[in-house]
Amino acid sequence: MLVIFDCDGVLIDSEVIYCAVDAEALTGLGHPTSAADIARRFTGVTHREAWETISAEIGFEQPDDWLQGIAAECKRRLAEDLQPIAAAGDTVRTLKGRGVDLCVASSTRLDALRTNLGHAGLLELVDPHVFSASQVKRSKPAPDVFLHAAAQMGFDPGECLVVEDSVAGVTAARRAGMRVLGFIGGGHAYDGLTERLGEAGAFAVVSSLSDVLDHAR
């Protein structure tokens, strides 16, 4: 078995930071929005895709440096405030101790992905098995990054268990032909997330990463 962890909101508590930055930016444009609103709509979606949708909805013509400014503020807060999800390190160590193969597959760009895992003290536990949608043609909800990760690790899709916190991620894993365990233990989790992950195809939903150990057998 190969266990594939999404990163943001699964191993590191970064989604809550991304959502806060986006909500503050949108509020600053005169459209009051909460971090929970952003999480509900855009968790698992890249900033570029999210802001394309937002801009079209509100009729906002983005300045050339708009996304760069959003990214810079996220980067600053991640460097200062990012924490691992509770039990992330212990869960990864236990899986490795059992001889279970594992990797990370995320929509975040590879350089930022590795940097953020480092901020949270987790990079050395998963390195070099860290894969990004920037390495493939399409991001989630397309299955590309999960299929790429499985191929690089030498596993067929049917041998993989994906741990995901977003509808886009669950959809991507199911399209890849993989079993998906939903996760709602991140700081960005919102009411109704359990049901949405189940509807997208997660066979079960857990709130603690330690519960992954019961399914990775």
C-alpha positions as CSV (number, residue, x, y, z in Angstrom):
1,M,0.0,0.0,0.0
2,L,1.0,3.6,-0.7
3,V,-0.4,6.3,1.5
4,I,-0.6,9.7,-0.3
5,F,-1.1,12.7,1.9
6,D,-2.3,16.0,0.6
7,C,-0.3,18.7,2.3
8,D,-2.2,21.9,3.0
9,G,-4.9,21.3,5.6
10,V,-3.8,17.7,6.1
11,L,-0.1,17.7,7.2
12,I,0.3,21.4,7.7
13,D,-2.3,23.9,9.0
14,S,-1.8,26.3,6.1
15,E,-5.3,26.4,4.6
16,V,-6.5,28.6,7.5
17,I,-3.8,31.1,6.7
18,Y,-4.5,31.1,2.9
19,C,-8.2,31.5,3.5
20,A,-7.7,34.4,6.0
21,V,-5.5,36.3,3.5
22,D,-8.0,35.8,0.6
23,A,-10.9,36.8,2.9
24,E,-9.1,40.0,4.0
25,A,-8.3,40.9,0.4
26,L,-11.8,40.4,-0.8
27,T,-13.2,42.3,2.2
28,G,-10.8,45.1,1.3
29,L,-12.3,45.3,-2.1
30,G,-15.7,46.0,-0.5
31,H,-17.1,42.5,-0.4
32,P,-17.1,41.4,3.2
33,T,-16.1,37.7,3.4
34,S,-15.0,35.4,6.1
35,A,-12.2,32.8,6.0
36,A,-14.8,30.2,6.4
37,D,-16.6,31.4,3.3
38,I,-13.3,31.1,1.3
39,A,-12.7,27.6,2.8
40,R,-16.1,26.4,1.8
41,R,-15.7,27.5,-1.8
42,F,-12.0,27.2,-2.6
43,T,-10.1,24.8,-0.4
44,G,-8.0,22.6,-2.7
45,V,-8.2,25.1,-5.5
46,T,-5.1,27.2,-6.6
47,H,-5.0,30.9,-5.8
48,R,-5.0,31.7,-9.5
49,E,-8.2,29.7,-10.1
50,A,-9.9,31.0,-7.0
51,W,-9.2,34.6,-7.9
52,E,-10.2,34.1,-11.5
53,T,-13.6,33.0,-10.2
54,I,-13.8,35.8,-7.6
55,S,-12.8,38.5,-10.1
56,A,-15.4,37.4,-12.6
57,E,-18.1,37.4,-10.0
58,I,-17.4,40.8,-8.6
59,G,-16.2,42.5,-11.8
60,F,-12.7,43.1,-10.5
61,E,-9.9,43.7,-12.9
62,Q,-6.8,42.4,-11.2
63,P,-3.7,44.6,-11.2
64,D,-0.7,42.9,-12.8
65,D,0.8,42.3,-9.4
66,W,-2.4,41.3,-7.5
67,L,-1.6,37.6,-7.2
68,Q,2.0,38.3,-6.4
69,G,0.8,40.5,-3.5
70,I,-1.5,37.7,-2.2
71,A,1.3,35.2,-2.5
72,A,3.8,37.4,-0.7
73,E,1.4,38.0,2.3
74,C,0.7,34.2,2.5
75,K,4.4,33.5,2.4
76,R,5.1,36.0,5.2
77,R,2.4,34.6,7.5
78,L,3.4,31.0,6.7
79,A,7.0,31.7,7.7
80,E,5.8,33.3,11.0
81,D,2.7,31.2,12.0
82,L,2.6,27.9,10.2
83,Q,2.2,24.8,12.4
84,P,1.9,21.1,11.6
85,I,-1.5,19.5,11.9
86,A,-1.7,17.7,15.3
87,A,-0.2,14.2,15.2
88,A,1.2,14.7,11.7
89,G,4.8,13.8,12.6
90,D,3.9,10.9,14.9
91,T,1.5,9.5,12.2
92,V,4.2,9.6,9.5
93,R,6.8,8.1,11.8
94,T,4.5,5.3,12.8
95,L,3.6,4.5,9.2
96,K,7.3,4.4,8.2
97,G,8.0,2.2,11.2
98,R,5.5,-0.3,10.0
99,G,7.1,-0.3,6.6
100,V,4.3,1.5,4.8
101,D,5.3,3.6,1.8
102,L,4.1,7.2,1.8
103,C,4.4,10.4,-0.1
104,V,2.9,13.9,-0.4
105,A,0.9,15.1,-3.4
106,S,-0.3,18.7,-3.5
107,S,-1.6,21.5,-5.7
108,T,1.0,23.9,-4.2
109,R,4.1,24.7,-6.3
110,L,6.9,22.3,-5.5
111,D,9.3,25.0,-4.2
112,A,6.7,26.5,-1.9
113,L,5.5,23.0,-0.9
114,R,8.9,22.0,0.3
115,T,9.5,25.3,2.0
116,N,6.2,25.0,3.9
117,L,6.9,21.4,5.0
118,G,10.2,22.7,6.3
119,H,8.6,25.5,8.2
120,A,6.4,22.9,9.9
121,G,9.3,20.6,10.7
122,L,8.0,17.8,8.4
123,L,10.1,17.9,5.3
124,E,12.8,15.6,6.5
125,L,10.2,13.0,7.3
126,V,8.8,12.8,3.7
127,D,11.7,14.0,1.6
128,P,12.3,13.2,-1.3
129,H,8.8,11.8,-1.9
130,V,7.1,15.2,-2.4
131,F,5.1,15.8,-5.6
132,S,3.3,18.8,-6.9
133,A,0.7,19.6,-9.5
134,S,3.3,22.0,-10.9
135,Q,5.0,18.8,-12.2
136,V,2.0,17.7,-14.3
137,K,-0.4,19.2,-16.8
138,R,-3.5,19.8,-14.6
139,S,-4.2,20.5,-11.0
140,K,-6.9,19.0,-8.8
141,P,-9.7,18.1,-9.3
142,A,-7.9,16.4,-12.3
143,P,-6.2,13.2,-11.2
144,D,-2.8,14.0,-12.6
145,V,-0.8,14.7,-9.5
146,F,-2.0,11.6,-7.8
147,L,-1.3,9.4,-10.8
148,H,2.1,11.0,-11.1
149,A,2.9,10.3,-7.4
150,A,1.8,6.7,-7.6
151,A,3.9,6.1,-10.8
152,Q,7.0,7.7,-9.2
153,M,6.5,5.6,-6.1
154,G,6.0,2.4,-8.2
155,F,2.3,1.7,-7.2
156,D,-0.9,1.1,-9.2
157,P,-3.8,3.4,-8.3
158,G,-5.7,0.5,-6.7
159,E,-2.9,0.1,-4.2
160,C,-3.1,3.7,-3.0
161,L,-4.9,5.4,0.0
162,V,-5.2,9.2,-0.3
163,V,-5.8,11.4,2.7
164,E,-7.6,14.6,1.6
165,D,-9.4,17.6,3.1
166,S,-11.1,19.1,0.1
167,V,-13.8,18.2,-2.4
168,A,-11.4,19.0,-5.2
169,G,-8.8,16.6,-3.8
170,V,-11.2,13.8,-3.1
171,T,-12.6,14.2,-6.6
172,A,-9.1,14.0,-8.0
173,A,-8.2,10.9,-6.1
174,R,-11.4,9.1,-7.1
175,R,-10.8,10.0,-10.7
176,A,-7.4,8.5,-10.3
177,G,-9.0,5.2,-9.2
178,M,-7.8,5.5,-5.6
179,R,-9.5,5.1,-2.2
180,V,-9.8,8.3,-0.3
181,L,-10.0,9.0,3.4
182,G,-11.5,12.4,4.2
183,F,-9.8,14.6,6.8
184,I,-11.5,17.4,8.8
185,G,-8.9,18.2,11.4
186,G,-7.5,21.4,9.9
187,G,-8.1,24.8,11.3
188,H,-10.1,25.7,8.2
189,A,-12.7,22.9,8.6
190,Y,-16.3,24.1,8.4
191,D,-19.8,22.8,9.1
192,G,-20.9,20.4,6.5
193,L,-17.4,19.4,5.3
194,T,-17.8,15.8,6.5
195,E,-20.9,15.4,4.3
196,R,-19.3,17.1,1.3
197,L,-16.2,14.9,1.4
198,G,-18.4,11.8,1.7
199,E,-20.5,13.0,-1.3
200,A,-17.4,13.5,-3.3
201,G,-16.3,9.9,-2.7
202,A,-14.4,9.6,0.6
203,F,-15.2,6.1,2.0
204,A,-14.7,7.5,5.6
205,V,-13.9,10.8,7.2
206,V,-11.6,11.3,10.3
207,S,-10.8,14.3,12.4
208,S,-7.4,13.1,13.7
209,L,-4.4,12.0,11.6
210,S,-3.8,9.2,14.1
211,D,-7.0,7.6,12.8
212,V,-5.2,7.2,9.4
213,L,-3.3,4.3,11.1
214,D,-6.4,2.2,11.3
215,H,-7.0,2.4,7.6
216,A,-3.4,2.0,6.3
217,R,-3.2,-1.8,6.7
